C-alpha cells in the first residue's frame, strides 16, 4: 500500500473512531444502552484498524519530519499524543472488557477517563496530520 493510502486510511479510521466515541457518550446520556454499545464497539473496531494501518505505515515508510514555524507547539502535541495513545490502548481494552462482561459499575468509573483520552488522541492525531501536511 502507498504512503498516501495508508495515511488516508489512518486518518479516516481514527477520526470516525473519535466521532463514534462522542456519539456513544451522547447515547449513554440519553439512556440508549444498546446503541451506546454498538457505537463503542464500532469505535474500538475502527481504532484496531487504525493501529493496523498505522503500524504498516510506520514500518514501511520513514517518519516525516515537521519543519514548520510552530515546532515547539508541534512537539508538545506530538509528545502528549504519543504518551496518551500508549495509555489509551490498555485503558480502552479494560473499558471494553468491563462493559462487555457486564461489570457496569467498574465500567462507569473508568469509561469517562478512557473517553476523554481517546478523544484527545483522535483530535491530536488529526492535528499532527495537519502539521505535517502544511509544515513541509
Backbone as JSON Lines, residues from 0, in Angstrom:
{"i":0,"aa":"X","n":[0.83,-1.18,0.0],"ca":[0.0,0.0,0.0],"c":[0.88,1.24,0.0]}
{"i":1,"aa":"X","n":[0.4,2.27,-0.66],"ca":[1.17,3.51,-0.75],"c":[1.09,4.29,0.57]}
{"i":2,"aa":"X","n":[2.04,5.17,0.75],"ca":[2.08,6.03,1.93],"c":[0.8,6.86,2.02]}
{"i":3,"aa":"X","n":[0.38,7.4,0.88],"ca":[-0.81,8.25,0.84],"c":[-2.06,7.47,1.24]}
{"i":4,"aa":"X","n":[-2.2,6.24,0.73],"ca":[-3.37,5.42,1.06],"c":[-3.37,5.05,2.54]}
{"i":5,"aa":"X","n":[-2.22,4.65,3.05],"ca":[-2.14,4.3,4.47],"c":[-2.44,5.51,5.36]}
{"i":6,"aa":"X","n":[-1.96,6.68,4.95],"ca":[-2.24,7.91,5.71],"c":[-3.73,8.2,5.69]}
{"i":7,"aa":"X","n":[-4.34,8.11,4.52],"ca":[-5.78,8.38,4.41],"c":[-6.59,7.38,5.25]}
{"i":8,"aa":"X","n":[-6.25,6.11,5.17],"ca":[-6.96,5.1,5.96],"c":[-6.78,5.34,7.46]}
{"i":9,"aa":"X","n":[-5.59,5.74,7.85],"ca":[-5.32,6.03,9.27],"c":[-6.16,7.2,9.75]}
{"i":10,"aa":"X","n":[-6.15,8.27,8.98],"ca":[-6.88,9.48,9.36],"c":[-8.39,9.22,9.41]}
{"i":11,"aa":"X","n":[-8.89,8.49,8.43],"ca":[-10.33,8.2,8.39],"c":[-10.74,7.31,9.56]}
{"i":12,"aa":"X","n":[-9.99,6.24,9.8],"ca":[-10.4,5.31,10.85],"c":[-10.31,5.93,12.25]}
{"i":13,"aa":"X","n":[-9.25,6.7,12.53],"ca":[-9.15,7.28,13.87],"c":[-10.15,8.42,14.03]}
{"i":14,"aa":"X","n":[-10.41,9.16,12.95],"ca":[-11.41,10.23,13.02],"c":[-12.8,9.69,13.28]}
{"i":15,"aa":"X","n":[-13.19,8.66,12.52],"ca":[-14.5,8.05,12.73],"c":[-14.59,7.41,14.11]}
{"i":16,"aa":"X","n":[-13.5,6.83,14.56],"ca":[-13.47,6.23,15.89],"c":[-13.76,7.29,16.95]}
{"i":17,"aa":"X","n":[-13.11,8.43,16.84],"ca":[-13.35,9.52,17.79],"c":[-14.78,10.03,17.75]}
{"i":18,"aa":"X","n":[-15.33,10.16,16.54],"ca":[-16.73,10.59,16.4],"c":[-17.69,9.57,17.02]}
{"i":19,"aa":"X","n":[-17.38,8.3,16.86],"ca":[-18.23,7.27,17.47],"c":[-18.14,7.29,19.0]}
{"i":20,"aa":"X","n":[-16.98,7.63,19.53],"ca":[-16.85,7.75,20.98],"c":[-17.77,8.88,21.48]}
{"i":21,"aa":"X","n":[-17.72,10.03,20.8],"ca":[-18.59,11.14,21.18],"c":[-20.06,10.73,21.05]}
{"i":22,"aa":"X","n":[-20.4,10.05,19.96],"ca":[-21.77,9.57,19.77],"c":[-22.18,8.61,20.88]}
{"i":23,"aa":"X","n":[-21.27,7.72,21.25],"ca":[-21.55,6.78,22.32],"c":[-21.81,7.47,23.65]}
{"i":24,"aa":"X","n":[-21.07,8.54,23.91],"ca":[-21.29,9.31,25.14],"c":[-22.68,9.95,25.14]}
{"i":25,"aa":"X","n":[-23.05,10.52,24.01],"ca":[-24.4,11.13,23.9],"c":[-25.47,10.05,24.07]}
{"i":26,"aa":"X","n":[-25.26,8.92,23.44],"ca":[-26.25,7.84,23.5],"c":[-26.45,7.32,24.93]}
{"i":27,"aa":"X","n":[-25.36,7.15,25.67],"ca":[-25.5,6.63,27.03],"c":[-26.16,7.67,27.94]}
{"i":28,"aa":"X","n":[-25.89,8.96,27.69],"ca":[-26.54,10.03,28.47],"c":[-28.04,10.03,28.21]}
{"i":29,"aa":"X","n":[-28.45,9.6,27.02],"ca":[-29.87,9.54,26.67],"c":[-30.5,8.2,27.06]}
{"i":30,"aa":"X","n":[-29.69,7.31,27.68],"ca":[-30.21,6.03,28.14],"c":[-30.34,4.97,27.05]}
{"i":31,"aa":"X","n":[-29.74,5.18,25.93],"ca":[-29.82,4.24,24.81],"c":[-28.63,3.27,24.89]}
{"i":32,"aa":"X","n":[-28.71,2.34,25.82],"ca":[-27.59,1.43,26.11],"c":[-27.21,0.56,24.93]}
{"i":33,"aa":"X","n":[-28.18,0.04,24.22],"ca":[-27.89,-0.84,23.08],"c":[-27.12,-0.08,21.98]}
{"i":34,"aa":"X","n":[-27.58,1.14,21.69],"ca":[-26.9,1.94,20.66],"c":[-25.53,2.4,21.14]}
{"i":35,"aa":"X","n":[-25.43,2.71,22.44],"ca":[-24.15,3.07,23.04],"c":[-23.13,1.94,22.83]}
{"i":36,"aa":"X","n":[-23.56,0.73,23.14],"ca":[-22.67,-0.43,22.99],"c":[-22.23,-0.59,21.54]}
{"i":37,"aa":"X","n":[-23.15,-0.45,20.61],"ca":[-22.81,-0.57,19.18],"c":[-21.83,0.52,18.76]}
{"i":38,"aa":"X","n":[-22.05,1.74,19.21],"ca":[-21.15,2.85,18.86],"c":[-19.75,2.6,19.42]}
{"i":39,"aa":"X","n":[-19.68,2.17,20.67],"ca":[-18.37,1.98,21.31],"c":[-17.62,0.78,20.72]}
{"i":40,"aa":"X","n":[-18.33,-0.3,20.43],"ca":[-17.65,-1.44,19.81],"c":[-17.2,-1.1,18.39]}
{"i":41,"aa":"X","n":[-18.0,-0.31,17.68],"ca":[-17.6,0.13,16.34],"c":[-16.38,1.04,16.44]}
{"i":42,"aa":"X","n":[-16.36,1.94,17.42],"ca":[-15.2,2.81,17.64],"c":[-13.96,1.97,17.92]}
{"i":43,"aa":"X","n":[-14.12,0.94,18.72],"ca":[-12.99,0.06,19.06],"c":[-12.48,-0.69,17.83]}
{"i":44,"aa":"X","n":[-13.4,-1.16,17.0],"ca":[-13.02,-1.86,15.77],"c":[-12.25,-0.91,14.84]}
{"i":45,"aa":"X","n":[-12.74,0.31,14.69],"ca":[-12.05,1.28,13.83],"c":[-10.68,1.64,14.4]}
{"i":46,"aa":"X","n":[-10.59,1.72,15.72],"ca":[-9.29,2.0,16.34],"c":[-8.31,0.86,16.09]}
{"i":47,"aa":"X","n":[-8.81,-0.36,16.11],"ca":[-7.96,-1.51,15.79],"c":[-7.48,-1.44,14.33]}
{"i":48,"aa":"X","n":[-8.39,-1.1,13.43],"ca":[-7.99,-0.92,12.03],"c":[-6.94,0.19,11.91]}
{"i":49,"aa":"X","n":[-7.15,1.28,12.65],"ca":[-6.16,2.36,12.65],"c":[-4.79,1.84,13.05]}
{"i":50,"aa":"X","n":[-4.74,1.07,14.13],"ca":[-3.45,0.54,14.59],"c":[-2.78,-0.32,13.53]}
{"i":51,"aa":"X","n":[-3.56,-1.08,12.81],"ca":[-3.02,-1.92,11.74],"c":[-2.46,-1.04,10.62]}
{"i":52,"aa":"X","n":[-3.25,-0.08,10.14],"ca":[-2.8,0.81,9.06],"c":[-1.59,1.62,9.49]}
{"i":53,"aa":"X","n":[-1.63,2.16,10.7],"ca":[-0.53,2.97,11.21],"c":[0.73,2.12,11.35]}
{"i":54,"aa":"X","n":[0.58,0.9,11.87],"ca":[1.72,0.01,12.02],"c":[2.37,-0.33,10.68]}
{"i":55,"aa":"X","n":[1.55,-0.62,9.69],"ca":[2.09,-0.9,8.35],"c":[2.84,0.31,7.82]}
{"i":56,"aa":"X","n":[2.24,1.5,7.98],"ca":[2.88,2.73,7.5],"c":[4.19,2.99,8.25]}
{"i":57,"aa":"X","n":[4.15,2.84,9.56],"ca":[5.32,3.11,10.39],"c":[6.5,2.22,10.01]}
{"i":58,"aa":"X","n":[6.23,0.95,9.75],"ca":[7.32,0.03,9.44],"c":[7.68,0.0,7.96]}
{"i":59,"aa":"X","n":[6.86,0.62,7.11],"ca":[7.12,0.61,5.67],"c":[7.76,1.9,5.15]}
{"i":60,"aa":"X","n":[7.52,3.0,5.85],"ca":[7.98,4.3,5.37],"c":[8.65,5.07,6.5]}
{"i":61,"aa":"X","n":[9.7,5.84,6.19],"ca":[10.35,6.63,7.25],"c":[9.42,7.73,7.74]}
{"i":62,"aa":"X","n":[9.56,8.11,9.01],"ca":[8.72,9.19,9.54],"c":[8.99,10.51,8.8]}
{"i":63,"aa":"X","n":[7.97,11.32,8.69],"ca":[8.09,12.63,8.04],"c":[8.39,13.67,9.11]}
{"i":64,"aa":"X","n":[9.48,14.44,8.95],"ca":[9.77,15.48,9.94],"c":[8.89,16.71,9.74]}
{"i":65,"aa":"X","n":[8.66,17.42,10.81],"ca":[7.95,18.69,10.73],"c":[8.98,19.8,10.69]}
{"i":66,"aa":"X","n":[8.91,20.63,9.66],"ca":[9.86,21.74,9.51],"c":[9.17,23.09,9.49]}
{"i":67,"aa":"X","n":[7.99,23.15,10.06],"ca":[7.21,24.38,10.04],"c":[7.58,25.35,11.15]}
{"i":68,"aa":"X","n":[6.85,26.46,11.22],"ca":[7.19,27.53,12.15],"c":[6.74,27.3,13.6]}
{"i":69,"aa":"X","n":[5.94,26.28,13.85],"ca":[5.4,26.05,15.2],"c":[5.99,24.79,15.83]}
{"i":70,"aa":"X","n":[7.3,24.65,15.72],"ca":[7.97,23.42,16.15],"c":[7.71,23.09,17.63]}
{"i":71,"aa":"X","n":[7.78,24.08,18.49],"ca":[7.56,23.84,19.92],"c":[6.16,23.33,20.2]}
{"i":72,"aa":"X","n":[5.16,23.97,19.61],"ca":[3.78,23.54,19.79],"c":[3.57,22.15,19.18]}
{"i":73,"aa":"X","n":[4.15,21.95,18.0],"ca":[4.05,20.64,17.34],"c":[4.63,19.55,18.25]}
{"i":74,"aa":"X","n":[5.8,19.79,18.82],"ca":[6.43,18.79,19.68],"c":[5.59,18.52,20.93]}
{"i":75,"aa":"X","n":[4.99,19.56,21.51],"ca":[4.11,19.37,22.66],"c":[2.94,18.46,22.28]}
{"i":76,"aa":"X","n":[2.31,18.77,21.14],"ca":[1.16,17.97,20.68],"c":[1.61,16.53,20.4]}
{"i":77,"aa":"X","n":[2.73,16.38,19.7],"ca":[3.23,15.04,19.35],"c":[3.56,14.22,20.59]}
{"i":78,"aa":"X","n":[4.25,14.81,21.55],"ca":[4.66,14.07,22.75],"c":[3.44,13.71,23.6]}
{"i":79,"aa":"X","n":[2.54,14.68,23.81],"ca":[1.35,14.38,24.62],"c":[0.47,13.35,23.91]}
{"i":80,"aa":"X","n":[0.36,13.47,22.6],"ca":[-0.41,12.5,21.81],"c":[0.18,11.09,21.96]}
{"i":81,"aa":"X","n":[1.48,10.99,21.81],"ca":[2.15,9.69,21.86],"c":[2.0,9.03,23.22]}
{"i":82,"aa":"X","n":[2.19,9.81,24.28],"ca":[2.07,9.26,25.63],"c":[0.64,8.81,25.9]}
{"i":83,"aa":"X","n":[-0.31,9.67,25.57],"ca":[-1.71,9.32,25.84],"c":[-2.21,8.21,24.92]}
{"i":84,"aa":"X","n":[-1.69,8.11,23.71],"ca":[-2.06,6.99,22.84],"c":[-1.6,5.67,23.44]}
{"i":85,"aa":"X","n":[-0.4,5.67,24.01],"ca":[0.11,4.46,24.66],"c":[-0.72,4.11,25.89]}
{"i":86,"aa":"X","n":[-1.16,5.11,26.63],"ca":[-2.01,4.89,27.81],"c":[-3.4,4.43,27.39]}
{"i":87,"aa":"X","n":[-3.89,4.99,26.27],"ca":[-5.26,4.71,25.85],"c":[-5.49,3.25,25.46]}
{"i":88,"aa":"X","n":[-4.5,2.61,24.88],"ca":[-4.71,1.23,24.44],"c":[-5.12,0.32,25.6]}
{"i":89,"aa":"X","n":[-4.35,0.22,26.68],"ca":[-4.8,-0.65,27.77],"c":[-6.08,-0.13,28.44]}
{"i":90,"aa":"X","n":[-6.23,1.2,28.53],"ca":[-7.46,1.75,29.09],"c":[-8.68,1.31,28.28]}
{"i":91,"aa":"X","n":[-8.56,1.38,26.97],"ca":[-9.67,1.0,26.09],"c":[-9.98,-0.48,26.22]}
{"i":92,"aa":"X","n":[-8.95,-1.31,26.25],"ca":[-9.17,-2.75,26.36],"c":[-9.9,-3.07,27.67]}
{"i":93,"aa":"X","n":[-9.45,-2.48,28.76],"ca":[-10.1,-2.73,30.06],"c":[-11.53,-2.2,30.06]}
{"i":94,"aa":"X","n":[-11.73,-1.01,29.52],"ca":[-13.07,-0.41,29.49],"c":[-14.04,-1.26,28.67]}
{"i":95,"aa":"X","n":[-13.61,-1.69,27.5],"ca":[-14.46,-2.54,26.66],"c":[-14.73,-3.87,27.36]}
{"i":96,"aa":"X","n":[-13.7,-4.45,27.94],"ca":[-13.87,-5.73,28.65],"c":[-14.9,-5.6,29.77]}
{"i":97,"aa":"X","n":[-14.78,-4.55,30.56],"ca":[-15.72,-4.36,31.67],"c":[-17.16,-4.17,31.17]}
{"i":98,"aa":"X","n":[-17.31,-3.43,30.09],"ca":[-18.64,-3.22,29.53],"c":[-19.24,-4.47,28.93]}
{"i":99,"aa":"X","n":[-18.43,-5.2,28.17],"ca":[-18.92,-6.41,27.5],"c":[-19.24,-7.52,28.5]}
{"i":100,"aa":"X","n":[-18.49,-7.59,29.58],"ca":[-18.71,-8.64,30.57],"c":[-19.74,-8.25,31.64]}
{"i":101,"aa":"X","n":[-20.35,-7.08,31.49],"ca":[-21.42,-6.68,32.4],"c":[-20.97,-6.13,33.74]}
{"i":102,"aa":"X","n":[-19.72,-5.76,33.86],"ca":[-19.21,-5.17,35.1],"c":[-19.4,-3.65,35.02]}
{"i":103,"aa":"X","n":[-20.68,-3.26,35.03],"ca":[-21.05,-1.88,34.69],"c":[-20.58,-0.85,35.71]}
{"i":104,"aa":"X","n":[-20.56,-1.18,36.98],"ca":[-20.12,-0.19,37.98],"c":[-18.65,0.17,37.76]}
{"i":105,"aa":"X","n":[-17.82,-0.82,37.54],"ca":[-16.4,-0.56,37.27],"c":[-16.23,0.1,35.9]}
{"i":106,"aa":"X","n":[-17.05,-0.32,34.94],"ca":[-17.02,0.27,33.6],"c":[-17.33,1.77,33.67]}
{"i":107,"aa":"X","n":[-18.35,2.13,34.45],"ca":[-18.76,3.53,34.58],"c":[-17.67,4.4,35.21]}
{"i":108,"aa":"X","n":[-16.84,3.81,36.04],"ca":[-15.77,4.57,36.68],"c":[-14.62,4.87,35.73]}
{"i":109,"aa":"X","n":[-14.26,3.91,34.9],"ca":[-13.1,4.08,34.03],"c":[-13.46,4.68,32.66]}
{"i":110,"aa":"X","n":[-14.68,4.46,32.21],"ca":[-15.1,4.87,30.86],"c":[-14.96,6.37,30.61]}
{"i":111,"aa":"X","n":[-15.33,7.25,31.54],"ca":[-15.18,8.69,31.26],"c":[-13.72,9.09,31.03]}
{"i":112,"aa":"X","n":[-12.81,8.51,31.78],"ca":[-11.38,8.8,31.6],"c":[-10.92,8.29,30.23]}
{"i":113,"aa":"X","n":[-11.32,7.08,29.92],"ca":[-10.95,6.49,28.63],"c":[-11.48,7.35,27.48]}
{"i":114,"aa":"X","n":[-12.71,7.8,27.59],"ca":[-13.32,8.6,26.52],"c":[-12.57,9.91,26.3]}
{"i":115,"aa":"X","n":[-12.24,10.6,27.38],"ca":[-11.51,11.87,27.26],"c":[-10.15,11.65,26.62]}
{"i":116,"aa":"X","n":[-9.44,10.64,27.07],"ca":[-8.12,10.34,26.5],"c":[-8.26,9.97,25.02]}
{"i":117,"aa":"X","n":[-9.22,9.13,24.71],"ca":[-9.45,8.68,23.33],"c":[-9.74,9.86,22.42]}
{"i":118,"aa":"X","n":[-10.62,10.75,22.85],"ca":[-10.98,11.91,22.04],"c":[-9.77,12.82,21.85]}
{"i":119,"aa":"X","n":[-9.0,13.04,22.91],"ca":[-7.78,13.85,22.8],"c":[-6.82,13.24,21.78]}
{"i":120,"aa":"X","n":[-6.63,11.94,21.86],"ca":[-5.71,11.26,20.95],"c":[-6.21,11.36,19.5]}
{"i":121,"aa":"X","n":[-7.51,11.22,19.3],"ca":[-8.07,11.33,17.95],"c":[-7.88,12.75,17.4]}
{"i":122,"aa":"X","n":[-8.2,13.75,18.2],"ca":[-8.08,15.14,17.75],"c":[-6.63,15.51,17.49]}
{"i":123,"aa":"X","n":[-5.74,15.13,18.4],"ca":[-4.33,15.48,18.2],"c":[-3.72,14.67,17.05]}
{"i":124,"aa":"X","n":[-4.25,13.49,16.78],"ca":[-3.8,12.75,15.59],"c":[-4.09,13.52,14.33]}
{"i":125,"aa":"X","n":[-5.29,14.09,14.25],"ca":[-5.65,14.93,13.1],"c":[-4.78,16.19,13.06]}
{"i":126,"aa":"X","n":[-4.52,16.75,14.23],"ca":[-3.69,17.96,14.3],"c":[-2.27,17.67,13.83]}
{"i":127,"aa":"X","n":[-1.72,16.55,14.23],"ca":[-0.37,16.15,13.77],"c":[-0.36,15.98,12.26]}
{"i":128,"aa":"X","n":[-1.4,15.34,11.73],"ca":[-1.52,15.19,10.28],"c":[-1.53,16.57,9.6]}
{"i":129,"aa":"X","n":[-2.29,17.5,10.16],"ca":[-2.36,18.86,9.59],"c":[-1.0,19.53,9.65]}
{"i":130,"aa":"X","n":[-0.32,19.44,10.8],"ca":[1.03,20.0,10.91],"c":[1.95,19.45,9.83]}
{"i":131,"aa":"X","n":[1.94,18.14,9.67],"ca":[2.84,17.51,8.69],"c":[2.44,17.84,7.25]}
{"i":132,"aa":"X","n":[1.18,18.08,7.03],"ca":[0.73,18.41,5.67],"c":[1.12,19.82,5.26]}
{"i":133,"aa":"X","n":[1.12,20.76,6.21],"ca":[1.43,22.15,5.87],"c":[2.85,22.55,6.24]}
{"i":134,"aa":"X","n":[3.53,21.74,7.04],"ca":[4.85,22.12,7.53],"c":[6.02,21.57,6.74]}
{"i":135,"aa":"X","n":[5.79,21.22,5.49],"ca":[6.9,20.69,4.68],"c":[7.45,21.73,3.77]}
